Amino acid sequence: MAEIIQQRIEDRIPELEQLERVGLFTPKEIKAVIKKVSALEYKLQRRTLAKEDFINYIQYEVNLLELIKKRRLRVGYKFKKDEIELSIVQRIHGIFNRATTKWKDDLQLWLSHVAFCKKWATKSQLSRVFSAVLAIHPDKPVLWIMAAKWEMEDRLSSESARHLFLRALRFHPESRKIYQEYFRMELMHAEKLRKEKKEFTLANMEGEFDYPEEILRGDLAKVVFTEAVKKIKGADFILSLLSIAKLFDFTEDLQKEILDELQTLYADDPLTWDYLARKELEAESLPSTEYTSKHTKATDMARKEDRCCAVYEEAVKTIPSEAMWKHYITFCQERLKRKTSAQELKEKRQERLLAVFHRAHESKLQSQDMYKQWLQLLLSLGLTDKAKEIAVVATRYFSQSSDMWQSSLQTLMELKSPDVDLLFEEAFRSIGPKECLLVWTMWLDWCDQNKNPEEMELVYKKAVHSVNPAVSVAMKEKYLEWAYRSSGYKKAKKVFKSLHESHPFSLEFVKRMIQIEKEQDSPKMLNLREYYERALREFGSTDADVWLDYIKEELSHPHGKPENCGQIYWRAIKMLQGDNVEYFVSKYTLLQTGHLQ
């Protein structure tokens, strides 16, 4: 092993000598480099190899390259790069190769090698890296795309990129992303050739530009599109290809063919109708010279939006569905959010959105989210009576939905509706036990702000006797807290005594009563013992900390009895179960030795 390391150190001597000779490193720094490199090499020669050692070595070499680059800029010396930087770069490639051979499945390691190759412009090496990683990870579409884009954009080789995409499709014949990028690549290739032809023509060069017209107008991309739609279904996929085609100004015919295919294959898809409707916004506007006023411009925009809505109207008649109404509503919302100084246009957008919401509601094809958005719109416009009406109606349609109930109840609470209590009662009867707690919490918060103490107490008494255990437990904690906050210690103690025999209740309920007692000017140890004993009866077999807190209370309280601690200790040992016994004993030992407060 030592001979191998020594040989590798000697292989570095020419570059180190060059670094010292040209003044980029001092002799002292060269010695430090040799020392550090020796340590890193030893780690790479151990029997049990660690990936982190390879990464650290690579990072050190990259940092060395960066330092050399900065010093070259500072001293203005640009020579001897082959003897110095190239040698370091080749060595980093070697370390990467050893690491990726050992840990073939580590994709991040491969990607780090790719990133290094790109940064330090080692094109030939990057081709080999891509070949190796694709041989091991052919199941990763992103790698095929990355390799093909590099061939196209960095090496300017459309033929190599095309070959990679075709190979990728053998492994992933139904990959949307591969087809999208392949389609984009062919259009980029056609655009590149068109630019070359234009430059060739402008330069009046002799000879002929021998690329076929079919290639120049993007027929290869059309072939990709035709194959793609055979393999991959969905209007959204065709629309994604159409959006790519729109990025190139020579694809009018191709765009038309894609649109025709979309309408043929997915005539009853809401996405198709949504696209066709929005396309009306792209219609040519009046010439700018004809915009004699802001009113004229607003009128032109209103006319375009009317055409869009005409398509949407046809759509909701042709395919009446929740998805279609959602597209229509979303479009109207987007138009309303657009800023305009024309008050008439703004009012028209607002009226249209309200009308579309209402019609979707009447058709019973409106989703929960749409109802929530409708309520927000009505509140923002100050249409309180309508908001109350829709809040109640929405809960009828989605009576099992906790989210819908919360949204509707929140609306009625904001409007201070007298029907809030009745709607809460209905909510408790409609929604499941798991969602009840959130609604109960909402009601209590509302009552706390809008009811007198007597009414509030009646609500709490009803809540703590809920048939849902989770609600009952949580409400007891809130009831105790409210009683203490609103009426003080005596009321809290009364509430606790009325509930501590009513199962179920939580440990936090008892702990809060203990805390309330301790917050008094003269906390009574007799009461604290009573509360701790109550906690131990219910939770003593599973919670060791309650026993420890009880012991600490006897030790720290002015009227505590430290002699009781031994008895409490033995009771805990008998009552605790499983690992809780060991935990308790260790904590008790620390308490006795003064290491636990």
C-alpha positions in Angstrom: 0.0 0.0 0.0 2.8 2.4 0.9 4.4 1.8 -2.5 1.2 2.7 -4.3 0.8 5.9 -2.3 4.4 6.9 -2.8 4.0 6.3 -6.6 1.0 8.6 -6.7 2.7 11.3 -4.7 5.7 11.1 -7.1 3.3 11.4 -10.1 2.2 14.8 -8.7 5.7 16.2 -8.4 5.9 17.7 -12.0 2.7 19.8 -11.4 3.8 20.8 -7.9 7.2 21.9 -9.2 5.5 23.9 -11.9 3.3 25.6 -9.3 6.3 26.6 -7.3 8.4 27.6 -10.4 5.7 30.0 -11.7 5.1 31.5 -8.3 1.6 30.3 -7.7 2.5 28.4 -4.6 5.2 28.8 -2.0 7.5 25.9 -1.0 5.7 25.8 2.4 2.4 25.5 0.7 3.7 22.7 -1.6 4.8 20.7 1.5 1.3 21.2 3.0 -0.3 19.9 -0.2 1.9 16.8 -0.1 1.1 16.2 3.5 -2.7 16.5 3.0 -2.7 14.4 -0.2 -0.7 11.7 1.5 -3.3 11.5 4.3 -6.2 11.4 1.8 -4.5 8.7 -0.3 -4.0 6.5 2.7 -7.7 6.6 3.4 -8.4 5.5 -0.2 -6.1 2.5 0.3 -7.8 1.0 3.3 -9.5 -2.4 3.2 -12.9 -0.9 4.2 -13.5 2.0 1.9 -15.8 4.9 2.8 -17.6 7.0 0.2 -17.0 10.1 2.3 -13.2 9.7 1.9 -13.6 9.8 -1.9 -15.8 12.8 -1.7 -13.4 14.6 0.7 -10.5 13.9 -1.7 -12.5 15.2 -4.7 -13.5 18.3 -2.8 -9.9 19.0 -1.8 -8.7 18.7 -5.4 -11.6 21.0 -6.6 -10.7 23.5 -3.9 -7.1 23.4 -5.1 -8.2 24.0 -8.7 -10.3 27.0 -7.6 -7.3 28.4 -5.6 -5.0 28.1 -8.6 -7.6 29.9 -10.7 -7.8 32.8 -8.3 -4.1 33.1 -8.1 -3.6 33.1 -11.8 -6.0 36.0 -12.0 -4.1 37.9 -9.3 -0.7 37.5 -10.8 -1.8 37.5 -14.4 0.0 34.2 -15.3 -1.9 32.1 -17.9 0.7 29.5 -19.0 1.5 25.9 -18.1 -2.2 25.0 -17.7 -1.7 21.6 -19.3 1.0 20.7 -16.8 -0.9 22.0 -13.8 -4.7 22.2 -14.1 -5.1 19.4 -16.7 -3.2 17.0 -14.5 -5.4 17.8 -11.5 -8.6 17.5 -13.6 -7.5 14.1 -14.9 -6.7 12.9 -11.4 -10.2 14.0 -10.2 -11.8 12.0 -13.0 -9.8 9.1 -11.8 -11.1 9.4 -8.2 -14.6 9.8 -9.5 -14.2 6.7 -11.7 -13.0 4.7 -8.7 -15.9 5.9 -6.5 -18.6 5.3 -9.1 -17.2 1.8 -9.8 -17.5 1.0 -6.1 -20.9 2.7 -5.5 -22.6 2.2 -8.9 -26.1 2.9 -7.5 -25.3 6.3 -6.0 -27.0 8.6 -8.5 -25.8 11.7 -6.6 -22.2 10.6 -7.1 -22.7 10.3 -10.8 -24.4 13.7 -11.0 -21.5 15.3 -9.1 -19.1 13.9 -11.7 -21.3 15.2 -14.5 -21.4 18.7 -12.9 -17.6 18.6 -12.5 -17.2 17.7 -16.2 -19.4 20.6 -17.3 -17.7 23.1 -15.1 -14.2 22.2 -16.2 -15.1 21.8 -19.9 -14.0 18.1 -20.2 -16.4 17.2 -23.0 -14.8 13.9 -24.1 -14.8 12.7 -20.5 -18.4 13.8 -20.0 -19.5 11.6 -23.0 -17.9 8.6 -21.3 -19.6 9.5 -17.9 -23.0 9.7 -19.6 -22.4 6.4 -21.4 -21.4 4.7 -18.1 -24.3 6.1 -16.0 -26.9 5.3 -18.6 -25.6 1.7 -18.9 -26.2 1.3 -15.1 -29.3 3.5 -14.7 -31.3 3.2 -17.9 -34.4 3.4 -15.8 -34.0 7.1 -15.0 -35.6 9.3 -17.8 -34.0 12.4 -16.4 -30.5 11.0 -17.2 -31.4 10.4 -20.8 -32.8 13.9 -21.1 -29.7 15.4 -19.5 -27.4 13.5 -21.8 -29.4 14.4 -24.9 -29.7 18.1 -24.0 -25.9 18.2 -23.4 -25.3 16.7 -26.8 -27.6 19.2 -28.5 -26.8 22.4 -26.6 -23.1 22.0 -25.6 -21.7 19.7 -28.3 -24.1 21.0 -31.0 -24.8 17.5 -32.2 -28.4 17.0 -33.0 -27.7 13.6 -34.5 -26.2 12.3 -31.2 -29.1 13.9 -29.2 -31.6 12.2 -31.5 -29.9 8.9 -31.1 -30.1 9.2 -27.3 -33.8 10.1 -27.3 -34.6 7.1 -29.5 -32.6 4.8 -27.2 -34.4 6.4 -24.2 -37.8 5.7 -25.7 -36.9 2.0 -26.0 -36.6 1.9 -22.2 -39.4 4.4 -21.5 -41.9 4.2 -24.4 -44.5 6.0 -22.3 -42.4 8.8 -20.8 -44.1 12.2 -21.2 -41.0 14.1 -20.3 -38.8 12.3 -22.8 -41.3 12.9 -25.6 -41.7 16.6 -24.7 -37.9 17.1 -24.7 -37.4 15.1 -27.9 -40.1 17.3 -29.5 -38.4 20.4 -28.3 -35.1 19.2 -29.5 -36.3 18.6 -33.1 -37.8 22.1 -33.2 -34.6 23.6 -31.9 -32.7 21.7 -34.6 -35.0 23.1 -37.3 -34.7 26.6 -35.9 -30.9 26.3 -35.9 -30.9 25.2 -39.6 -33.2 28.0 -40.6 -30.9 30.5 -39.0 -27.9 29.0 -40.8 -29.8 29.2 -44.1 -30.7 32.8 -43.5 -27.0 33.6 -42.8 -26.0 31.6 -45.8 -28.4 33.6 -48.0 -27.4 37.0 -46.6 -23.7 36.2 -47.1 -24.3 35.3 -50.8 -22.0 32.4 -50.4 -21.4 30.0 -53.4 -22.9 26.6 -53.3 -26.3 25.4 -52.2 -27.8 25.0 -48.8 -28.7 21.3 -49.0 -31.1 20.8 -46.1 -34.5 19.6 -47.3 -37.4 21.9 -46.8 -39.2 19.3 -44.7 -36.5 19.4 -42.1 -36.5 23.2 -42.1 -40.2 23.4 -41.4 -40.0 21.0 -38.5 -41.4 17.8 -40.0 -39.2 15.7 -37.7 -41.0 17.3 -34.7 -44.3 16.4 -36.3 -43.1 12.7 -36.5 -42.3 12.8 -32.8 -45.7 14.3 -32.1 -47.5 11.6 -34.1 -45.7 8.8 -32.3 -46.2 10.5 -28.9 -50.0 10.8 -29.1 -50.2 7.1 -30.0 -48.4 6.1 -26.8 -49.5 8.8 -24.4 -53.1 9.7 -23.8 -54.6 12.9 -22.4 -55.5 16.4 -23.6 -53.0 17.8 -21.1 -50.1 16.1 -22.9 -51.1 17.4 -26.3 -51.5 20.9 -24.8 -48.0 20.6 -23.4 -46.6 19.9 -26.8 -48.6 22.7 -28.3 -47.2 25.1 -25.7 -43.7 24.0 -26.8 -44.5 24.5 -30.5 -45.7 28.1 -29.7 -42.2 29.0 -28.6 -41.0 28.8 -32.2 -42.2 31.3 -34.8 -42.1 29.0 -37.8 -44.6 26.4 -36.4 -48.0 27.9 -37.4 -48.9 24.8 -39.6 -47.7 22.4 -36.9 -49.7 24.2 -34.2 -52.8 23.9 -36.4 -52.2 20.2 -36.8 -51.7 19.7 -33.1 -54.9 21.7 -32.4 -56.9 19.7 -34.9 -55.6 16.5 -33.3 -56.6 17.8 -29.9 -60.1 18.5 -31.0 -60.4 15.2 -32.8 -59.2 13.0 -29.9 -60.5 15.0 -26.9 -63.5 16.9 -28.1 -65.3 16.2 -24.8 -62.4 16.9 -22.5 -62.8 20.1 -20.3 -59.1 21.0 -20.9 -59.8 21.2 -24.6 -62.7 23.5 -24.2 -60.8 25.6 -21.7 -57.9 26.0 -24.2 -60.3 26.9 -27.0 -62.0 29.5 -24.9 -58.8 31.1 -23.7 -57.5 31.1 -27.3 -60.0 33.8 -28.1 -57.9 36.2 -26.0 -55.2 35.8 -28.5 -57.3 37.2 -31.3 -55.8 40.3 -33.0 -56.6 43.5 -31.2 -57.5 46.8 -32.9 -54.4 48.6 -34.3 -52.8 50.8 -31.7 -53.7 53.8 -33.7 -57.4 53.1 -33.3 -57.1 53.1 -29.5 -58.3 56.7 -29.3 -59.1 56.3 -25.6 -58.9 54.0 -22.7 -62.5 53.3 -23.2 -61.9 51.9 -26.7 -59.2 49.6 -25.4 -61.5 48.4 -22.6 -64.2 47.8 -25.1 -61.9 45.7 -27.3 -60.9 43.6 -24.3 -64.5 43.2 -23.2 -65.3 41.9 -26.7 -62.5 39.3 -26.5 -63.7 38.2 -23.1 -67.3 37.9 -24.4 -66.0 35.6 -27.2 -64.2 33.5 -24.5 -67.3 33.2 -22.4 -69.3 32.2 -25.5 -67.1 29.2 -25.9 -67.4 28.4 -22.2 -71.2 28.7 -22.4 -71.1 26.1 -25.2 -68.8 23.9 -23.2 -71.0 23.7 -20.1 -73.9 22.8 -22.3 -71.9 20.2 -24.2 -70.1 18.6 -21.3 -71.9 19.7 -18.1 -69.4 18.6 -15.4 -67.8 19.9 -12.2 -64.5 20.2 -14.0 -65.9 22.3 -16.8 -67.6 24.7 -14.5 -64.4 25.0 -12.5 -62.5 26.0 -15.6 -65.2 28.6 -16.4 -65.1 30.0 -12.9 -61.3 30.1 -12.8 -61.2 32.0 -16.0 -63.7 34.6 -14.7 -61.7 34.9 -11.4 -58.5 35.5 -13.3 -60.1 38.3 -15.5 -61.6 39.9 -12.4 -58.1 40.0 -10.7 -56.6 41.8 -13.7 -56.2 45.5 -13.1 -58.1 47.9 -15.2 -59.0 51.6 -14.9 -62.3 51.0 -16.8 -64.9 50.8 -14.1 -67.5 49.5 -16.6 -65.2 46.5 -17.5 -64.5 45.8 -13.9 -68.2 45.7 -13.0 -69.0 43.5 -16.0 -66.3 41.0 -14.9 -67.7 41.0 -11.4 -71.3 40.5 -12.5 -70.2 37.7 -14.8 -68.3 35.9 -12.1 -71.2 36.1 -9.7 -73.6 34.8 -12.4 -71.3 31.9 -13.3 -71.0 30.9 -9.6 -74.8 31.0 -9.2 -75.4 28.9 -12.4 -72.8 26.3 -11.3 -74.6 26.1 -8.0 -78.0 25.7 -9.7 -76.6 22.9 -11.8 -75.4 21.2 -8.6 -71.9 20.8 -10.3 -69.9 23.1 -8.0 -67.1 21.7 -5.8 -66.4 22.5 -2.2 -63.4 24.7 -3.2 -65.7 26.7 -5.5 -68.2 27.3 -2.8 -65.5 28.5 -0.5 -64.2 30.9 -3.1 -67.8 32.1 -3.8 -68.2 32.8 -0.1 -65.0 34.8 0.0 -66.1 36.8 -3.1 -69.5 37.6 -1.6 -67.9 38.7 1.7 -65.4 40.9 -0.1 -68.2 42.6 -2.1 -70.3 43.1 1.0 -73.1 40.8 -0.2 -73.8 39.6 3.3 -77.3 38.2 2.9 -76.3 36.2 -0.1 -73.2 35.0 1.8 -75.4 33.7 4.7 -77.7 31.9 2.3 -74.9 30.2 0.4 -73.1 29.3 3.6 -76.1 27.3 4.8 -76.8 25.8 1.4 -73.2 24.6 1.0 -73.4 22.6 4.2 -76.5 20.9 2.9 -74.7 19.7 -0.3 -71.5 18.7 1.6 -72.9 17.7 5.0 -70.2 15.1 5.6 -67.4 17.6 5.0 -65.7 19.1 8.0 -63.9 21.7 5.8 -67.2 22.9 4.3 -68.8 23.2 7.7 -65.9 25.1 9.1 -65.9 27.5 6.1 -69.6 28.1 6.3 -69.6 28.5 10.1 -66.7 31.0 9.8 -68.7 33.0 7.3 -71.7 33.1 9.6 -69.6 34.0 12.6 -67.9 36.9 10.7 -71.4 38.2 9.8 -72.7 37.7 13.4 -75.6 35.7 12.1 -78.3 34.7 14.7 -78.3 31.2 13.1 -74.8 30.4 14.2 -75.8 28.3 17.2 -78.3 26.3 15.2 -75.8 25.6 12.4 -73.3 24.4 15.0 -75.8 22.0 16.4 -76.5 20.7 12.9 -72.8 20.3 12.2 -72.3 18.1 15.3 -75.0 15.8 14.0 -73.6 15.6 10.5 -69.8 15.3 10.6 -67.8 12.3 11.9 -66.3 12.0 15.4 -62.7 12.8 14.3 -63.7 16.1 12.8 -66.0 17.1 15.6 -63.3 18.5 17.9 -62.3 21.3 15.4 -65.9 22.4 15.2 -66.4 22.3 19.0 -63.3 24.5 19.4 -64.7 27.0 16.8 -68.0 27.1 18.7 -66.4 27.7 22.1 -64.2 30.4 20.7 -67.3 32.1 19.2 -69.3 31.7 22.4 -66.4 33.1 24.5 -66.7 36.4 22.6 -70.4 36.5 22.2 -72.1 34.9 25.2 -72.3 35.8 28.9 -70.7 33.5 31.5 -74.0 31.7 32.3 -74.6 30.8 28.7 -70.9 29.9 28.2 -71.0 27.5 31.1 -74.1 25.7 29.6 -72.1 25.3 26.4 -69.1 23.8 28.3 -71.3 21.4 30.2 -72.8 20.2 27.0 -69.4 19.8 25.4 -67.9 17.8 28.3 -70.7 15.3 28.1 -70.2 14.7 24.4 -70.5 11.0 23.3 -67.2 11.5 21.4 -64.4 10.7 23.9 -61.8 12.8 22.2 -64.2 15.8 22.3 -65.1 15.2 26.0 -61.4 15.0 27.0 -60.4 18.1 25.2 -63.4 20.1 26.4 -62.7 19.2 30.0 -59.3 20.8 29.7 -60.8 23.9 28.1 -63.6 24.1 30.6 -61.1 24.1 33.5 -59.0 26.7 31.9 -62.0 28.9 31.1 -63.3 28.6 34.7 -60.0 29.7 36.1 -59.5 32.5 33.6 -63.1 33.9 34.0 -63.9 33.3 37.7 -60.7 32.4 39.5 -59.4 29.6 41.7 -62.6 28.7 43.5 -64.5 28.2 40.3 -61.7 26.1 38.8 -61.6 23.9 41.8 -65.4 23.5 41.7 -65.2 22.5 38.0 -62.4 20.0 38.7 -64.3 18.3 41.5 -67.4 18.1 39.3 -65.4 16.4 36.5 -62.6 14.3 38.0 -64.9 11.3 38.4 -66.3 11.7 34.9 -64.4 9.5 32.5 -62.5 9.9 30.3 -60.2 12.8 31.1 -56.6 13.5 30.4 -53.5 13.7 32.5 -53.1 17.3 31.3 -56.5 18.0 32.9 -55.2 17.0 36.3 -51.8 18.6 35.8 -53.5 21.9 35.0 -55.4 21.7 38.3 -52.1 21.1 40.1 -50.5 24.1 38.4 -53.5 26.2 39.3 -53.1 25.2 42.9 -49.4 26.0 42.9 -50.1 29.5 41.4 -52.0 30.5 44.5 -50.4 32.6 47.2 -50.5 29.7 49.7 -50.9 26.4 47.8 -52.2 23.7 50.1 -50.2 20.5 50.2 -53.4 18.6 51.1 -55.0 19.6 47.9 -51.9 18.8 45.9 -51.7 15.3 47.3 -55.4 14.8 46.4 -54.7 15.8 42.8 -51.6 13.7 42.5 -53.4 10.7 43.9 -56.1 11.2 41.4 -53.5 11.3 38.6 -51.8 8.2 39.9 -55.0 6.2 40.0 -55.7 6.9 36.4 -52.2 7.2 34.8 -49.8 5.7 37.4 -49.1 2.5 35.5 -48.0 4.2 32.3 -46.5 7.6 33.3 -43.4 7.6 35.5 -43.0 11.4 35.4 -46.2 11.8 37.5 -44.6 9.8 40.3 -41.4 11.8 40.1 -43.3 15.1 40.2 -45.2 13.9 43.3 -41.9 13.0 45.0 -40.4 16.4 44.1 -43.5 18.1 45.4 -43.1 16.4 48.8 -39.5 17.4 48.9 -39.9 21.0 47.8 -43.2 22.1 49.3 -43.0 23.9 52.7 -45.6 21.5 54.1 -44.4 18.5 52.3 -43.3 15.3 54.0 -40.0 13.9 52.7 -40.5 10.8 54.7 -43.4 9.9 52.3 -41.0 9.7 49.4 -39.9 6.1 50.1 -43.5 4.9 50.3 -44.3 6.7 47.0 -41.2 5.1 45.4 -42.2 1.6 46.3 -45.8 2.2 45.1 -44.4 3.3 41.8 -42.2 0.2 41.4 -45.2 -2.0 42.0 -47.6 0.0 39.7 -45.4 0.9 36.7 -45.2 -1.4 33.8 -42.5 -2.4 31.3 -39.7 0.0 30.5 -41.3 2.7 32.7 -39.9 0.9 35.8 -36.3 1.3 34.6 -36.9 4.9 33.5 -38.3 5.7 36.9 -35.5 4.1 38.9 -32.8 5.9 36.9 -34.5 9.3 37.2 -35.2 8.7 41.0 -31.5 7.9 41.4 -30.5 11.1 39.7 -33.0 13.0 41.9 -31.5 11.5 45.1 -27.9 12.5 44.0 -28.9 16.0 43.2 -28.5 15.7 39.4 -32.2 16.1 38.6 -34.2 19.2 39.5 
